[in-house]
Amino acid sequence: MENFDMILDYLNTYNEDELFYKKYYELQDEPEKQDQFIQDFGMQKIIEHRLIVPHLQIYPIEHKMPYENISIPEQYMFDDKMSSRDAFLSKHNRYSPVYLHTHNYFELFYVMTGQCRQTISSEYMTLKAGDLCFIAPYTRHSLEVFDDSIIINILIRISTFDDIFFNLLRNKNILSLFFMDSLYSSRQMDYLIFQTHGDEDIYAEILSMMLEQMADDEYTNRIIYNLLSVFFTKLVRKYGKTASYSIKHKNTDAHLQDIISYIYDHYQSVTLNELAEHFHFSTAYCSRLIKSQTGRNFKDLLKDIRLRKAQNMLLTTNAKISDISSHLGYENKESFNRLFKQHYGMSPGAYRENAAATTLFVRK
């Protein structure tokens, strides 16, 4: 408990960024004083800290008008320091400005104390202490915390999710359905909420992961992965039947999870005929089922799975691109390079070189 006290002190103490945001918020009705405060703080420091200053039109990354269309890429959050991490935890900065955005990674919000307000797609809701909200990739959302409430963020990269967490998807439950739908179904849940009010075990699990995050050594990534696996399992055991999710969700076909699992296990050589035969479907029926459930045909689905594995290998290994191509089942490096560039907009080599690139956008 002594270590927990240390974490709680850290979480409750306002860090430098939060102090900036709190003062910026308090001066919102006094624009001249607000401008002077920003000038005294220093533009260079704002950029170095990646602070958000809406009235100066400074946001995390370059984006197109309107500002509600901000998209934050995985590489921005998983920068040089976190490039080898599959997941990491952080405290949400209190009083930070609200802006609608999307991102290409999974995000979890845990309300440790107090409450927060969220907009997810077109729904507006208030979450209270003990609520845990999963946000699917590419879901437009925002988070509001304008008091002393403590909100913990947990980010999980899609590029490593498949290899690290995929075994979690093999058991059919509300959480595995959420992840599966987020990755592959055309009928995606935008969010999933577990209400764990007063659950000291769940509370302690979050603090344990925060402690490990602060340890920050060569063992941290693996330990957090294992802690998350246990944490997810406990969530499903205790709250799987009472979880709530976005109302637009429609039931996914019961076979989809098994089909995706089979493709994952045989991605190097699987064919549509082999897949259909394994599940005792006709080839035509199997093809229609995949298309109706994922919005993609078998060939495109297999390509997406292979390229996601390629993305993971480029980010987390030093393997040669030719070796990655061969491992994924491509006949030659050129075919792999061409497909990767079509999918990600750059060659595998350029993707690896640029993976840690981050920028702050200042609109002039």
C-alpha positions as CSV (number, residue, x, y, z in Angstrom):
1,M,0.0,0.0,0.0
2,E,3.0,2.3,0.5
3,N,3.7,2.1,-3.2
4,F,0.1,2.8,-3.9
5,D,0.3,5.9,-1.7
6,M,3.2,7.1,-3.9
7,I,1.2,6.6,-7.1
8,L,-1.9,8.4,-5.6
9,D,0.3,11.3,-4.6
10,Y,1.6,11.5,-8.1
11,L,-1.8,11.3,-9.6
12,N,-3.4,14.0,-7.4
13,T,-0.5,16.4,-7.7
14,Y,-0.9,18.8,-10.6
15,N,2.0,18.5,-13.1
16,E,3.3,21.4,-15.1
17,D,1.1,20.8,-18.1
18,E,-2.0,20.6,-15.9
19,L,-1.0,23.9,-14.1
20,F,-0.8,25.5,-17.6
21,Y,-4.2,24.2,-18.6
22,K,-5.8,25.1,-15.4
23,K,-4.6,28.7,-15.6
24,Y,-5.5,28.9,-19.3
25,Y,-9.0,27.7,-18.5
26,E,-9.4,30.2,-15.6
27,L,-8.5,33.0,-18.0
28,Q,-10.8,32.0,-20.8
29,D,-13.1,35.1,-20.2
30,E,-10.1,37.4,-20.0
31,P,-8.4,37.2,-23.4
32,E,-5.8,39.9,-22.8
33,K,-4.6,38.2,-19.6
34,Q,-4.8,34.8,-21.3
35,D,-2.5,36.1,-24.1
36,Q,-0.1,37.5,-21.6
37,F,0.0,34.3,-19.7
38,I,0.8,32.4,-22.9
39,Q,3.5,34.9,-23.8
40,D,5.1,34.5,-20.3
41,F,4.9,30.7,-20.5
42,G,6.7,30.7,-23.9
43,M,5.7,29.4,-27.3
44,Q,8.8,27.2,-27.5
45,K,7.8,25.5,-24.2
46,I,4.2,25.0,-25.5
47,I,5.6,23.2,-28.6
48,E,8.1,21.1,-26.6
49,H,5.3,20.0,-24.2
50,R,2.8,19.4,-27.1
51,L,0.3,21.6,-25.3
52,I,-3.1,22.4,-26.9
53,V,-4.0,26.1,-27.3
54,P,-7.2,26.4,-29.2
55,H,-7.5,30.2,-29.5
56,L,-4.0,30.2,-31.1
57,Q,-5.1,27.2,-33.2
58,I,-2.3,24.9,-31.8
59,Y,-3.2,21.2,-31.8
60,P,-1.3,18.0,-31.5
61,I,-0.9,17.3,-35.2
62,E,-1.6,18.8,-38.6
63,H,-5.3,18.5,-39.5
64,K,-7.8,19.7,-42.0
65,M,-10.6,22.1,-41.2
66,P,-12.9,21.9,-39.3
67,Y,-11.0,21.2,-36.1
68,E,-13.4,18.4,-35.2
69,N,-11.6,16.3,-37.8
70,I,-8.3,15.9,-36.0
71,S,-6.8,12.5,-36.4
72,I,-4.0,11.4,-34.1
73,P,-1.7,8.6,-35.5
74,E,-0.3,5.9,-33.4
75,Q,3.3,7.1,-34.1
76,Y,2.5,10.4,-32.3
77,M,1.5,8.8,-29.0
78,F,4.0,5.9,-29.2
79,D,7.0,8.1,-29.8
80,D,10.7,7.3,-29.4
81,K,10.4,6.5,-25.7
82,M,7.4,4.3,-26.1
83,S,8.1,2.8,-29.6
84,S,8.7,-0.6,-28.2
85,R,5.6,-0.6,-26.0
86,D,2.5,-2.5,-26.8
87,A,0.5,-0.4,-24.3
88,F,1.1,2.3,-21.9
89,L,-0.8,4.2,-19.1
90,S,-1.0,7.9,-18.3
91,K,-3.0,10.4,-16.3
92,H,-5.4,12.5,-18.4
93,N,-4.3,16.1,-18.0
94,R,-7.0,17.9,-16.1
95,Y,-8.4,21.1,-17.6
96,S,-7.0,20.3,-21.0
97,P,-9.1,21.8,-23.8
98,V,-11.8,19.7,-25.4
99,Y,-11.6,18.8,-29.0
100,L,-13.2,16.0,-31.0
101,H,-10.6,13.6,-32.6
102,T,-10.0,10.1,-33.8
103,H,-7.0,7.8,-33.6
104,N,-5.8,4.5,-35.0
105,Y,-5.2,2.7,-31.6
106,F,-7.4,1.4,-28.8
107,E,-8.0,3.8,-25.9
108,L,-9.4,3.0,-22.4
109,F,-10.5,5.6,-19.9
110,Y,-10.8,4.6,-16.2
111,V,-12.4,7.1,-13.9
112,M,-10.4,6.6,-10.7
113,T,-12.0,9.5,-8.7
114,G,-14.7,12.1,-9.5
115,Q,-16.2,12.0,-12.9
116,C,-15.7,13.1,-16.6
117,R,-17.9,13.9,-19.5
118,Q,-17.4,12.3,-22.9
119,T,-18.7,12.7,-26.4
120,I,-18.5,9.5,-28.4
121,S,-19.7,9.8,-32.0
122,S,-23.1,11.5,-31.4
123,E,-23.6,10.4,-27.8
124,Y,-22.9,12.6,-24.8
125,M,-22.4,10.9,-21.4
126,T,-21.1,11.4,-17.9
127,L,-18.8,8.7,-16.5
128,K,-18.4,8.3,-12.7
129,A,-15.7,6.8,-10.4
130,G,-15.3,3.1,-11.3
131,D,-16.5,3.4,-14.9
132,L,-14.1,2.0,-17.5
133,C,-14.7,2.9,-21.2
134,F,-13.1,1.3,-24.2
135,I,-13.0,3.4,-27.3
136,A,-12.6,1.7,-30.7
137,P,-10.1,3.0,-33.2
138,Y,-11.3,5.7,-35.6
139,T,-14.2,6.6,-33.3
140,R,-14.7,10.4,-33.0
141,H,-14.7,11.4,-29.3
142,S,-13.6,13.9,-26.7
143,L,-13.1,14.0,-23.0
144,E,-13.8,16.8,-20.5
145,V,-12.2,17.0,-17.0
146,F,-12.5,20.5,-15.4
147,D,-12.1,19.7,-11.8
148,D,-9.8,17.5,-9.6
149,S,-11.1,14.2,-11.0
150,I,-8.5,11.6,-11.8
151,I,-8.8,9.8,-15.2
152,I,-6.4,7.1,-16.3
153,N,-5.8,6.5,-20.0
154,I,-4.6,3.1,-21.3
155,L,-3.5,3.1,-25.0
156,I,-3.0,-0.2,-26.9
157,R,-1.5,-0.2,-30.4
158,I,-3.3,-2.0,-33.2
159,S,0.0,-2.9,-34.8
160,T,1.0,-5.1,-31.8
161,F,-2.5,-5.9,-30.6
162,D,-2.9,-8.8,-33.0
163,D,0.1,-10.7,-31.9
164,I,0.1,-9.8,-28.2
165,F,-3.6,-9.8,-27.3
166,F,-5.1,-12.0,-30.0
167,N,-5.5,-15.0,-27.7
168,L,-7.9,-12.9,-25.7
169,L,-10.2,-12.8,-28.7
170,R,-10.5,-16.6,-28.9
171,N,-12.9,-16.8,-25.9
172,K,-16.3,-15.5,-26.9
173,N,-17.5,-12.7,-24.6
174,I,-18.5,-9.0,-24.8
175,L,-14.9,-7.8,-24.7
176,S,-13.6,-10.2,-27.3
177,L,-16.6,-9.2,-29.5
178,F,-15.7,-5.5,-29.0
179,F,-12.1,-6.0,-30.1
180,M,-13.1,-8.3,-33.0
181,D,-15.7,-5.9,-34.3
182,S,-13.3,-3.0,-33.9
183,L,-10.6,-4.7,-36.0
184,Y,-12.6,-6.6,-38.6
185,S,-16.4,-6.1,-38.6
186,S,-18.3,-3.6,-40.6
187,R,-20.7,-3.3,-37.7
188,Q,-18.3,-1.8,-35.2
189,M,-19.1,-0.9,-31.6
190,D,-17.9,2.6,-31.0
191,Y,-17.5,2.0,-27.2
192,L,-17.9,-0.5,-24.4
193,I,-18.4,0.5,-20.8
194,F,-17.9,-1.5,-17.7
195,Q,-19.3,-0.2,-14.4
196,T,-17.0,-1.3,-11.6
197,H,-18.2,1.1,-8.9
198,G,-16.6,0.4,-5.6
199,D,-14.5,-2.6,-6.9
200,E,-11.3,-2.4,-4.9
201,D,-9.7,-5.2,-6.9
202,I,-10.2,-3.4,-10.3
203,Y,-8.9,-0.2,-8.6
204,A,-5.8,-2.0,-7.4
205,E,-5.1,-3.5,-10.8
206,I,-5.1,-0.1,-12.4
207,L,-2.7,1.2,-9.7
208,S,-0.4,-1.9,-10.1
209,M,-0.2,-1.1,-13.9
210,M,0.6,2.5,-13.1
211,L,3.4,1.4,-10.8
212,E,4.9,-0.8,-13.4
213,Q,4.6,2.0,-16.0
214,M,6.7,4.1,-13.7
215,A,9.3,1.4,-13.3
216,D,10.1,1.8,-17.0
217,D,12.7,-0.8,-17.6
218,E,13.3,-3.7,-20.0
219,Y,10.7,-5.8,-18.3
220,T,7.9,-3.2,-18.1
221,N,6.3,-3.9,-21.5
222,R,5.9,-7.7,-20.9
223,I,4.7,-7.2,-17.3
224,I,2.0,-4.6,-18.4
225,Y,0.9,-7.0,-21.1
226,N,0.4,-9.8,-18.5
227,L,-1.3,-7.4,-16.1
228,L,-3.7,-6.3,-18.8
229,S,-4.5,-9.9,-19.8
230,V,-5.5,-10.6,-16.1
231,F,-7.3,-7.3,-15.9
232,F,-9.4,-8.0,-19.0
233,T,-10.2,-11.4,-17.8
234,K,-11.4,-10.1,-14.4
235,L,-13.5,-7.5,-16.2
236,V,-15.3,-10.1,-18.3
237,R,-15.8,-12.5,-15.3
238,K,-17.3,-9.8,-13.1
239,Y,-19.0,-7.4,-15.5
240,G,-19.3,-9.1,-18.9
241,K,-23.1,-9.5,-18.6
242,T,-23.8,-5.9,-17.5
243,A,-21.5,-4.0,-19.9
244,S,-23.1,-1.4,-22.1
245,Y,-22.1,-0.5,-25.7
246,S,-23.0,1.8,-28.5
247,I,-26.6,1.5,-29.7
248,K,-25.7,1.3,-33.4
249,H,-24.1,-2.1,-32.9
250,K,-25.7,-5.1,-34.6
251,N,-24.9,-8.7,-33.8
252,T,-21.9,-10.1,-35.6
253,D,-22.2,-13.6,-37.1
254,A,-21.1,-16.3,-34.6
255,H,-18.7,-17.8,-37.2
256,L,-16.7,-14.6,-37.8
257,Q,-14.5,-14.9,-34.7
258,D,-13.6,-18.5,-35.6
259,I,-12.9,-17.6,-39.2
260,I,-10.6,-14.7,-38.2
261,S,-8.8,-17.0,-35.7
262,Y,-8.2,-19.6,-38.4
263,I,-6.8,-17.0,-40.9
264,Y,-4.5,-15.7,-38.1
265,D,-3.2,-19.2,-37.5
266,H,-2.6,-19.9,-41.2
267,Y,-2.1,-16.5,-42.7
268,Q,1.1,-17.5,-44.6
269,S,-0.7,-19.9,-47.0
270,V,-4.5,-20.0,-46.3
271,T,-6.8,-20.0,-49.3
272,L,-10.5,-19.3,-49.5
273,N,-11.2,-22.9,-50.5
274,E,-9.2,-24.3,-47.6
275,L,-11.1,-21.9,-45.2
276,A,-14.5,-23.0,-46.5
277,E,-13.6,-26.7,-46.4
278,H,-12.4,-26.3,-42.7
279,F,-15.8,-24.9,-41.7
280,H,-17.8,-27.1,-43.9
281,F,-19.1,-24.2,-46.0
282,S,-19.3,-23.9,-49.7
283,T,-16.7,-21.6,-51.1
284,A,-19.4,-19.2,-52.3
285,Y,-21.1,-19.1,-48.9
286,C,-17.9,-18.5,-47.1
287,S,-17.0,-15.7,-49.4
288,R,-20.4,-14.0,-49.0
289,L,-20.2,-14.4,-45.2
290,I,-16.8,-12.7,-45.0
291,K,-18.0,-9.9,-47.3
292,S,-21.2,-9.3,-45.4
293,Q,-19.6,-9.2,-42.0
294,T,-16.3,-7.4,-42.6
295,G,-17.1,-5.3,-45.7
296,R,-14.1,-6.9,-47.4
297,N,-13.6,-9.9,-49.6
298,F,-11.3,-12.8,-48.4
299,K,-8.3,-11.6,-50.4
300,D,-8.5,-8.1,-48.9
301,L,-9.1,-9.4,-45.4
302,L,-6.0,-11.7,-45.7
303,K,-4.0,-8.8,-47.0
304,D,-5.0,-6.6,-44.1
305,I,-4.0,-9.3,-41.6
306,R,-0.6,-9.8,-43.3
307,L,0.1,-6.1,-43.6
308,R,-0.7,-5.5,-39.9
309,K,1.7,-8.3,-39.0
310,A,4.3,-6.6,-41.3
311,Q,3.6,-3.3,-39.5
312,N,4.3,-4.9,-36.2
313,M,7.5,-6.5,-37.4
314,L,8.8,-3.3,-38.9
315,L,8.2,-1.4,-35.6
316,T,9.4,-4.0,-33.2
317,T,12.2,-6.0,-35.0
318,N,15.3,-5.4,-37.1
319,A,14.3,-8.1,-39.6
320,K,15.2,-7.4,-43.2
321,I,12.3,-6.4,-45.4
322,S,12.9,-9.4,-47.7
323,D,12.7,-11.7,-44.7
324,I,9.5,-10.1,-43.5
325,S,8.0,-10.5,-47.0
326,S,9.0,-14.1,-47.1
327,H,7.7,-14.7,-43.6
328,L,4.3,-13.3,-44.5
329,G,3.9,-15.6,-47.5
330,Y,4.6,-13.2,-50.4
331,E,6.4,-14.7,-53.3
332,N,8.7,-11.8,-53.8
333,K,9.8,-8.6,-52.0
334,E,8.5,-6.3,-54.9
335,S,4.9,-7.5,-54.5
336,F,5.1,-7.0,-50.7
337,N,6.6,-3.5,-51.2
338,R,3.9,-2.5,-53.7
339,L,1.0,-3.7,-51.5
340,F,2.5,-2.1,-48.3
341,K,2.9,1.2,-50.1
342,Q,-0.7,1.1,-51.5
343,H,-2.0,0.4,-47.9
344,Y,0.2,2.8,-45.8
345,G,1.2,5.4,-48.4
346,M,4.9,4.7,-48.1
347,S,7.4,1.8,-48.6
348,P,8.2,-0.6,-45.7
349,G,11.6,1.0,-45.4
350,A,10.2,4.5,-45.2
351,Y,7.6,3.4,-42.7
352,R,10.3,2.0,-40.4
353,E,12.4,5.2,-40.7
354,N,9.4,7.5,-40.0
355,A,7.7,5.4,-37.3
356,A,8.9,7.6,-34.4
357,A,8.2,10.9,-36.2
358,T,6.0,13.3,-34.2
359,T,4.9,16.8,-35.0
360,L,2.9,19.6,-33.3
361,F,0.8,21.7,-35.7
362,V,0.6,25.4,-35.3
363,R,-1.9,26.9,-37.8
364,K,-0.7,30.3,-39.1
